[in-house]
Amino acid sequence: MPATLIDGKAIAAAIRDDVARRAAALKAAGRPASLVAILIGDDPAALSYSASQAKSAAAVGIDYRLDQLPAGTTQPQALAAIDQLNRDRHITGIMVHVPAPKPLDSFALQQRIAPEKDVEGVNAACLGLLALGRDAPVPCTAAAAFACLKSTGVEIAGKHAVVIGRSAIVGKPLAMLLLNANATVTQCHTKTRDLAAHTRRADILFAAAGVPHLIGHEHISPGAIVIDVGTNRIPLEDGSGKTKMVGDVQFDSVKELASFLTPVPGGVGPVTVATLLANTVAAAERHGV
Ligand code: NAD
């Protein structure tokens, strides 16, 4: 029987409904949730991302502001802008669009965000709390991939979960979420030998390598849950020069073996966008309590 598809759009809609309810309660209590995004320079992709953030924040009742700093901003100036937002009691959430233009140090900028206002969960303190099994903002993509798994309703404790990828924003926090949920976790990466030998032992497989179609039916054990985090643009075969978005998983063949599968697009992606809003409202709820 082909896999049941995990509907990322429906999961995202449910998250947004919950966020809207909580944001309204905060507003009624005189403590509105707010998010300030810092963008240094005028990268068109970041500007377009910010415009869509503004729209999705407005739709759930979160105050959103883009603080755009000039391209020539120095590291001390950028840090001072973050410090000011950290001190501002009316601002409950902060994020920095990265990469910041060179020679700025994007890592140092993100680490400067006060952990309690870090809605992307990229601060070392947030990742540390997650590693310790404590409540903390979780990087949005990892949280979204985990939410896709949880939407299946399948018990996680005791299952063997395999995560392909070890980045600080996806693979590592995902492995920590799974460990915290009592899964047995294997983490694979570019130096892993015989990837298929590991993935075939997975009850739950997360593909977050950023390699189009890396995972085929030979990587899957029948009945596994497969969450495809990859978002890769590849050229269309018609020679038009246009591209399409594909995941790390060979959808058509894996669909025949897996029990649950996320499509790309329409799987983890929409949930990631909604998770930023959820992290923002959660930061506002913790703020000043
Ligand atoms: P990254 O490049 O930082 O990390 C990729 C990881 O995969 C690395 O740890 C690497 O060791 C591992 N890897 C690469 N090739 C491999 C291979 N052949 N075998 C085994 N391991 C391999 O990427 P990232 O930021 O962690 O993102 C991962 C993927 O998720 C990308 O496709 C990215 O576009 C996608 N992504 C999706 C969303 C979303 O909302 N759906 C958000 C962020 C990132």
Residues whose N, C-alpha, C, O or C-beta is under 5 A from the ligand:
A	BS01	NAD	T141 I164 G165 R166 S167 V170 G171 C188 H189 T190 A208 A209 G210 V211 V229 G230 T231 N232 V268 G269 T272
